[in-house]
Amino acid sequence: MDRPAAAPAGGEGAGGPGPGPAGSWRPPRVAGGPAAGSRQPSVETLDSPTGSHVEWCKQLIAATISSQISGSVTSENVSRDYKALRDGNKLAQMEEAPLFPGESIKAIVKDVMYICPFMGAVSGTLTVTDFKMYFKNVERDMRNLRLAYKQEEQSKLGIFENLNKHAFPVSNGQMLFAYNYKEKFPINGWKVYDPVAEYRRQGLPNESWKISKVNSNYELCDTYPAIIVVPTSVKDDDLSKVAAFRAKGRIPVLSWIHPESQATITRCSQPLVGPNDKRCKEDEKYLQTIMDANAQSHKLIIFDARQNSVADTNKAKGGGYESESAYPNAELVFLEIHNIHVMRESLRKLKEIAYPSIDEARWLSNVDGTHWLEYIRMLLAGAVRIADKIESGKTSVVVHCSDGWDRTAQLTSLAMLMLDSHYRTIKGFEALIEKEWISFGHRFALRVGHGNDNHADADRSPIFLQFIDCVWQMTRQFPSAFEFNELFLITILDHLYSCLFGTFLCNCEQQRFKEDVYTKTVSLWSYINSQLDEFSNPFFVNYENHVLYPVASLSHLELWVNYYVRWNPRMRPQMPIHQNLKELLTIRAELQKRVEDLQREVATRASSPSERGSSPSHSITPVHTSV
């Protein structure tokens, strides 16, 4: 814990884990990922950083984390490299925080004491910039951190005022740091997702579905994207009437279509039935049209993510659900998934048992008491039911919750991940997030609380975190089915909170255009796609058209320790996992190249006149090699 580290000052987590590893003051390498598995940089390496500013940051982070990998909490186990830094004049050079392009220092104070839960008091210099607090490995990520200063030095209060100001810029009338971040990357991540190209990849438009710009001015639904896919036969006037009958105007729109059966996943919000069972003939006809677009089935399954009792309560308040009398060819299924408030409380309980100390004797019962894995199980089980209806039942489904931007996004994106191997690639998964979460209006700013100091805000909830946790559970059950690795998922979550990139800012597409997110901030995908080897799974096998059905049972689920408990030294992995995976990637590439060379050699010999004239006994038998 004695090494310099940093924490972003621009943003606040939703009561859950935040940026890491050792600080998200740069595009991070996360603990348990590459830094945890990397060879520790020498003093000479740190003294003379090579390459870009980002490379220098990577080297510094590697030095910060590697001393903690052993799991020891005593100062006697601090690495020799660090002792050289501490005892020499290298530390003085590192006390000045490395800055991003566009980042500026706001306050510096010496002789600040960090109260470390594992090592006790650690003295050092604290620097506050408009993005980070630079001290001994400090940030928002399930850790309660305490800093102390001498009472007689009241002038040091200024640094805490600066820290509060830049940690919560929105509450203090300032812009998030993402608007100041000027790092340049060779790849433009904003081009990862093109809605028209994605729908065309799915075989759209076709005779039943059209790519529509009816919402180009966000007048039909202000939280939907400008481009949506709706039934071809439905007129724009009818769409407006359907929007008036659906909460927040979020009409049923296509998310995914099966390439063979034409069964579809459509998403929407709850119908505004109310206590008097109000009906809308346009909405009823609309859902019938969705069913008719699939010739394989004469039934439509409506998956309502909510608990039945909660849906009844919503009905009394003007919301509700589809009745069998109004929608005779539809089957309504309640998935009984709890609301955002229950999920927020579950994560709070998880944080309490994970940091700063762990009760080894009661660990399993304490995890069970949070109900976190039970809620993960319910999400996976619901998504499996949706995927199975599409794949095996060849039946179209409609998915909604109350407003269609929380549990709906979780279920549709997980089901699509199970059904479509494209979304299991790195860029395909990025497009899935851009499509089902960002463009369709998951309220990231409210659910995470970017830059806002109102920690008690009832709108905060770890909805997106749960989705990523579900994906991680799937990677554990299908280790060769995903092109990305664990570091990829952790990096996404770190920057959900960091406010370094613009990817997760704002609440909907319309707001992002108004806030100039696409022109004035950098995409997280720019950083990730500029170094794909860091985030690649060496065991990946691209099985196209292969459906995954994860086992949604508590016996097959586990707590994601490398994320939730990564800051506890006793819980750190003992082996340099990420470095080993990188080496495997290199070996795989070399072997693949060798196979290709041998195949070319065989083809050349087979096509040469001398080989063609040889006897059959000397012919070469093709060898099928899998790497």
Secondary structure, DSSP 8 states (H G I E B T S, - for coil): --S-EEEE-S---SSS--S-SS-SSSS---TTSHHHHS----HHHHHS--SSHHHHHHHHHHHHHHTTTT---SGGGS-HHHHHHHHSSHHHHHHS----TT--EEEEEEEEEEEETTTEEEEEEEEEESSEEEESS--SSS---EEE--TT-GGGHHHHHHHHHHHSTTTTT---GGGT-----SS-GGGS--HHHHHHHTT-S-SSEEEE-TTTTS-S-TTS-S-EEEETT--HHHHHHHHHHBGGG---EEEEE-TTT--EEEEE--B--TTTT---HHHHHHHHHHHHT-TT-S-EEEEE-S-HHHHHHHHHTT-----TTTSTTEEEEE-----HHHHHHHHHHHHHHHSS---GGGHHHHHHHHTHHHHHHHHHHHHHHHHHHHHTS--EEEEE-SSSSSHHHHHHHHHHHHH-GGGGSHHHHHHHIIIIIIITT--HIIIIITT---TT-TT---HHHHHHHHHHHHHHHSTTS-SB-HHHHHHHHHHHHH-SSSTT-SSSHHHHHHTTHHHHS--HHHHHHTSGGGGB-TT----TT-------SGGG----HHHHTTTSGGGS-SS-HHHHHHHHHHHHHHHHHHHHHHHHHHHHHHHSHHHHTS-GGG---------
